[in-house]
Each structure stands twice: as C-alpha cells, then as structure tokens.
Amino acid sequence: MIIGWKSPVGQRLAERLKADDFKRIITMPEGGLSRQSAVERFFKSKRPRYVFFMDVRSGGIAANSAYPAEFIYDNLSAELNVIHASYKTGVKRLLFMASSCSYPKACLQPMREEYILSGPLEPTSAAFAIAKIAGMKMCQYYNRQYGTSFVCVIPATAYGPGDDFDIGTSHVIPALIHKIHSAKTGGRSSVTIWGTGSPRREFIHADDLADAAIKIMLDKKAPPVINIGTGHDVSIKELALLLKDITGFRGKLKFDRAKPDGAYRKLLDISKLKSTGWMPRVDLRTGLEDLYKWYLKHAA
C-alpha cells in the first residue's frame, strides 16, 4: 500500500513496484486519512502487507509559513491513523518517510540520525517537522511495545516528474524552474529568488528515493532510522545558476534578502545507507535536465 501516492516519489514508487512484478498495489484516497474509522475500515478490507507512508502535505518555505496549521494537522492526523491501523491489522512492515526538516536548524553537518531532537527546529518548517518527528517516534514506540516492524527513513529533498510547480506551494527546484522559465518566455531581464542564495541543500531524484525505499522496506537488517541522500549539496545560488543554464535564460538572478533563507545547511550523513549497499544513480544535472523536459511537455 502507498499513502501519498500522488507525490513524485509515490508515483515513481508505484511504477517501480509494478516493474518489479508486485501484483497488488493499493493506494488509499488521501481525503479520508484524517478519520480514524475510515482508515481502519480501509485497512481491514484491503489487508495490506507492506505500507509505504509518504507525505500528506508538504511544500517549500512559502507554503510552510502560510499554512502551518494544515501542515501539522493533515500530516499528524494521517500518521496517527495509518500507523495505528497498520499495527491493528498486522501489517508486516511499514516504511515511514520523514524529512530532513526534522533535524535542528543549527544541526552539526553532515546530519546523523541520532541528532534528531538535539536542538531547536527551523521556525519556517517547524509545524511540518514536528508532525514528522511525532510519526518517527510513534513508529519507534510501537516497535518497542508491540514488536512491530516499522522503519523510518529521512530523505533529502526529492524532485522529479509530477512535481508541484505552483509558486505558492512548491519546493525550491520546481519553483525555480517555473520562475526562470516564465522569465525566459516572458522576455524579462531578471528573476527574483527568495533569500540570500547562500544556504546549501541536498536533493535526490524521485527515482533514486523510490528505489532506496523499496530496498530498505525489503531489508529486515536495515537500521530502524536511516537517512536517504546523495552525500552532496549545492547552494541555492549554484542551483539557480545551473537551472539558468539548463533553461537557456540569459537574464540576471536577483536575491531578495528580506525573505527567509531557512536552515543554512541540511546535508545528510549517509553512512548507514552506504552500509546497505545502496547508492544513488541520478546526478543532479541529469535529473534537472530530465525534469525540465517533463515540465515543458506537461506543466509549462
């Protein structure tokens, strides 16, 4: 079963499972996730053996700042219901996907799994992070008390085909693609980007994240909490320059220093991931070029 299947990672995950000849792939409508009775009825009727729990609501700094109530309520209520229903119906294994936002704002770099709850969170994403931390802890406590097999993964920021390109709700990569492409086609001389451009971020292609999630789901020896990343990051300015080159935009990039930067750096320590034998395959430039082609065909 896939919860959050409409996301790029959820879509790629469904495609990968079909390609790997999994016969019965269940997706649950997101509208009923906040109602415990509806979730439990669905689980009892479908009896999933494996559950991939992705995001219910996510977005970039703008969306996190504008809708903190929805971000904490929608994610937290869905987590409570799905994790508990998984326990009650005897799900064989659940994979809960958290977020690098769960780490403290001033976290030591690279960020190791044991650094969760070691300091204050980044305020602009605190509501989302609190919900994700609660889901991780719920999985850990159910494992301890009930002997369940729930694993938590903490991914870098994912991107890929099917991304949300709405400026008001999207993550940084699709937002920049939309802005820069619109400036190019509109004949504008510049693009304004939030913040200073100096914060550094780590990105992972949805194909790679889906592949890693399946491997960890099926690997009973995988650590109960594990980062999924590439081991490399770029500054927002470097990312914007790369997208400027890919899109062919000839104008200037301007940075609005009055807007928030978020955490300065979020680089994941992937030592535990490497110990499983898995490594990412899609480099950032190739992934961005492919996403821009998809955008031109489906969303521009």
SVG drawing of the C-alpha trace seen along z (x, -y; Angstrom):
<svg xmlns="http://www.w3.org/2000/svg" viewBox="-15 -43 44 53">
<polyline fill="none" stroke="black" stroke-width="0.4" points="0.0,0.0 1.2,-3.5 0.0,-6.5 0.8,-9.8 0.9,-8.1 0.2,-11.4 3.6,-12.8 6.5,-12.4 8.1,-9.8 4.8,-8.0 4.2,-7.8 7.7,-6.6 7.3,-4.1 4.1,-2.7 5.9,-2.4 8.9,-0.6 6.7,1.9 4.8,2.7 8.0,3.1 9.3,5.4 6.2,7.6 4.4,6.8 0.9,7.9 -1.3,6.0 -0.5,2.3 -3.1,0.4 -3.4,-3.3 -5.6,-5.0 -7.6,-8.2 -6.0,-11.0 -9.3,-12.6 -10.2,-10.1 -6.8,-9.9 -7.8,-12.3 -10.7,-10.0 -9.7,-7.1 -12.7,-5.0 -12.3,-5.4 -8.7,-4.4 -9.3,-1.3 -12.2,-0.2 -9.9,-0.6 -7.1,1.4 -9.4,4.2 -10.9,4.5 -7.7,4.4 -5.3,6.1 -2.0,4.7 1.2,6.5 3.5,3.6 2.8,-0.1 4.8,-3.0 3.8,-6.2 4.8,-9.3 3.8,-12.9 0.2,-14.0 1.0,-17.7 4.4,-19.3 5.9,-22.3 8.6,-24.9 9.2,-27.9 6.3,-29.9 3.8,-27.1 5.2,-26.1 5.0,-29.7 1.5,-30.3 -0.2,-27.0 1.4,-25.7 -2.0,-24.6 -2.8,-22.5 0.8,-21.1 0.7,-19.9 -2.9,-18.7 -3.1,-16.9 0.2,-15.1 -0.2,-14.3 -3.7,-13.0 -2.9,-10.8 0.2,-9.4 -1.7,-8.6 -4.4,-6.8 -2.2,-4.9 0.4,-3.8 -2.2,-2.6 -4.2,-0.8 -1.1,0.9 -0.5,2.3 -4.1,3.3 -4.3,5.2 -1.0,6.9 0.9,5.1 4.1,7.0 6.3,3.9 5.7,0.1 8.1,-2.4 7.5,-5.9 9.1,-8.7 10.1,-11.7 12.0,-14.8 15.4,-16.5 13.4,-19.3 13.2,-17.1 16.8,-18.0 17.6,-21.0 18.2,-24.4 21.8,-24.6 22.5,-20.9 26.0,-19.5 26.9,-18.6 26.6,-16.2 23.4,-15.3 23.4,-11.9 20.2,-10.1 20.9,-10.4 20.9,-14.3 17.1,-14.3 15.7,-16.4 19.2,-17.7 18.2,-21.3 15.6,-23.9 13.9,-23.5 13.9,-25.9 10.9,-28.1 9.7,-28.3 9.2,-24.5 8.6,-23.7 4.9,-22.6 5.8,-20.1 8.9,-18.9 7.0,-18.4 4.5,-16.2 7.3,-14.1 9.2,-13.7 5.9,-12.6 5.4,-9.9 9.0,-8.7 8.7,-8.4 5.3,-6.7 6.9,-4.0 9.8,-3.6 7.4,-3.2 5.1,-0.8 8.2,1.3 9.3,1.3 5.9,2.0 4.2,4.2 7.0,5.8 6.0,4.2 8.5,3.8 8.2,0.1 11.2,-1.6 11.7,-5.4 13.7,-7.0 14.8,-10.6 15.3,-11.7 16.9,-14.7 14.6,-17.0 13.1,-14.9 12.3,-16.2 11.2,-14.6 8.4,-14.2 5.0,-15.0 6.3,-17.8 4.2,-20.7 5.2,-23.8 2.8,-26.2 5.0,-29.0 2.8,-29.3 3.2,-25.6 6.2,-24.1 9.6,-23.1 12.7,-25.1 13.5,-23.1 10.1,-23.2 9.6,-26.8 12.9,-27.9 12.1,-26.1 8.8,-27.8 10.2,-31.2 13.2,-31.0 11.2,-29.5 8.5,-32.1 11.1,-34.9 12.6,-33.4 9.4,-33.1 8.1,-36.4 11.2,-38.2 12.0,-39.5 15.6,-40.6 15.8,-39.2 14.4,-36.7 14.0,-37.4 14.8,-34.5 13.9,-34.3 16.8,-34.7 20.5,-35.3 21.2,-32.3 23.9,-31.0 22.0,-28.2 23.0,-24.8 20.6,-22.0 20.8,-18.3 18.5,-16.9 17.6,-13.4 15.8,-12.3 12.4,-10.6 13.6,-7.6 16.5,-7.1 14.4,-7.7 11.8,-5.2 14.5,-2.7 16.1,-3.2 12.7,-3.0 11.9,0.4 15.4,1.8 15.0,0.7 11.5,1.9 12.6,5.4 15.8,5.4 15.0,6.6 18.6,5.8 18.2,2.1 18.6,-0.3 15.2,-1.4 16.0,-5.1 18.1,-5.8 19.0,-8.9 18.5,-8.6 20.6,-11.1 23.4,-11.6 26.1,-12.9 26.4,-16.1 24.8,-19.5 24.7,-22.8 23.9,-26.4 20.6,-27.9 22.7,-30.3 24.5,-27.4 21.2,-25.6 19.7,-28.7 22.7,-29.2 22.5,-25.5 18.8,-25.9 19.5,-29.2 22.0,-27.3 19.6,-24.3 16.7,-26.6 18.7,-28.9 17.7,-32.0 20.0,-34.9 18.9,-37.4 20.1,-38.2 19.4,-36.4 18.4,-38.7 18.2,-37.6 15.6,-39.1 17.5,-39.2 14.3,-40.4 12.9,-36.9 13.9,-34.0 16.7,-31.6 15.6,-28.7 18.3,-26.5 21.8,-27.3 22.7,-23.8 21.0,-20.3 23.5,-17.7 22.6,-14.2 25.2,-11.7 24.6,-8.6 27.0,-6.2 24.1,-3.9 22.7,-4.0 26.1,-3.0 26.2,0.0 23.1,1.4 25.0,1.4 22.7,-1.2 23.9,-4.3 22.1,-6.9 22.4,-6.8 20.9,-10.1 23.3,-13.0 21.8,-16.5 22.3,-18.0 20.9,-15.0 17.9,-14.9 17.2,-18.6 17.5,-18.3 15.0,-15.5 12.7,-17.4 12.8,-20.5 11.9,-18.4 9.0,-17.0 7.9,-20.4 8.0,-21.7 5.8,-18.8 3.3,-18.6 3.3,-21.8 4.7,-24.8"/>
</svg>
